[in-house]
Amino acid sequence: MATLTASAPLRHDASTIGVVSLAHGLSHFCQLMVPPLFPWIGASYGLSNTQLGLLMSVFFVVSFLGQAGAGFVVDRHGAARVLYGGLALLAVAALGLGASPNYAVMLVFMALAGLGNCVFHPVDFSILNARVSTPRLGHAYAAHGISGNLGWALAPVFVVGIAQGTGSWRLALFAVAGLVAAVLVGVWVSREWLVVQAAPAARAVSGAPSLAPGSDAPAAAGRFDFLRLPAVWSCFAFFLISAVSLGAVQTFAPAAAGRLHDVPAAQVAVYLSIFMASAAAGMVLGGTLARDPRRSASIVAIGFGLSAVVALLIGVVEWPAAMVPVLFGIMGVGSGIAGPSRDLLVKQATPPGATGRVYGVVYSGLDVGMTIAPLIFGALMDAGGYREVWIGVALAQVLLIATAFNVKRNWRAAPAKAATA
């Protein structure tokens, strides 16, 4: 099936976006299939919190190590095949986690889950960028981001509900395995919406980097030449910082807000869901704003600027408890607005024929950030630095704005450098 053009029917684009977003949402769902079950797993094996946390560290370290390599596999063998493999690995991992006889075996299957998780960003964006019409890419990125947030929001409800209802955390993980298997079957049945033509890599002439028609990014002549592009590493840094900020919000920031503003622990647990739901709503607006690629960095600055201001207000201003969830919601909207334009920045920096490789390397920054964020902000919490946790979140948002403009500056400078060469 040929790659679709800007005149593709809405039904074609919507079908591709729907299938890809379903798979992406499931990947986020599986990222949180184990943490909500920590109380049951810890009691079953007599584990400390550090040992439980190591389960997630193993997951993200393997995902980081595998994601860049997954991009090369996508470019060589096709995104759809790699997507099937990732879903199959997640299903096997969930099944193995539920059947694990001890902690050591769980670590092995968490590593397998991380390997399954590593494929989704290079797969998803390779398919979306190749098949979805250019005017609808902003909406595609928004749907992609929203599906991830919904996956995060639904996983705790799903696994905890089953564990509480049946009295067995193992059955909850078996149910996850069944859900992943069902989605794998559905994605395979809908495979016609995932097929794309391989984009031929542009060749450099006389040693000078070439430019593909309609692209601002210079083409990489060799399979690894894209690693020499400053814009690629600017994108990597952008996603690493983004993950540090998100990792703080997902782990310790709600508890820090509770300590600062005298919020009961039962209410604090809801703040992350409020943030994620608000971010999903913000992505709807962000998808519309992202229709003009020239505004990508500016929209990122507006969204994360709003989030930074709110984070700083949470950290340094005294608020009544009733206002704290409202602030979480506003911060989530700002983060959501920036999401689609963030992904568009990466597309603009991607050389032709290297989509999978670039997204694999760039999005591995997320895994790095998610690995180190709990260590940084956990240390601040242990030291009683609840205010510093929120100041750190705000600083990360400001760094994101600066990095976004650096990405834009690098890929705009590439054509001039190519011409000079």
Secondary structure, 3 states (H helix, E strand, C coil): CCCCCCCCCHHHHHHHHHHHHHHHHHHHHHHCCCHHHHHHHHHHHCCCHHHHHHHHHHHHHHHHHHHHHHHHHHHHHCHHHHHHHHHHHHHHHHHHHHHCCCHHHHHHHHHHHHHHHCCHHHHHHHHHHHHCCHHHHHHHHHHHHHHHHHHHHHHHHHHHHHHHHHCCHHHHHHHHHHHHHHHHHHHHHCHHHCCCCCCCCCCCECCECCECCCCCCECCCCCCHHHHCHHHHHHHHHHHHHHHHHHHHHHCHHHHHHHHHCCCHHHHHHHHHHHHHHHHHHHHHHHHHCCCHHHHHHHHHHHHHHHHHHHHHHHHCCCCHHHHHHHHHHHHHHHHHHHHHHHHHHHHCCCCCCHHHHHHHHHHHHHHHHHHHHHHHHHHHHCCCHHHHHHHHHHHHHHHHHHHHHHHHHHHHHHHHHHHC
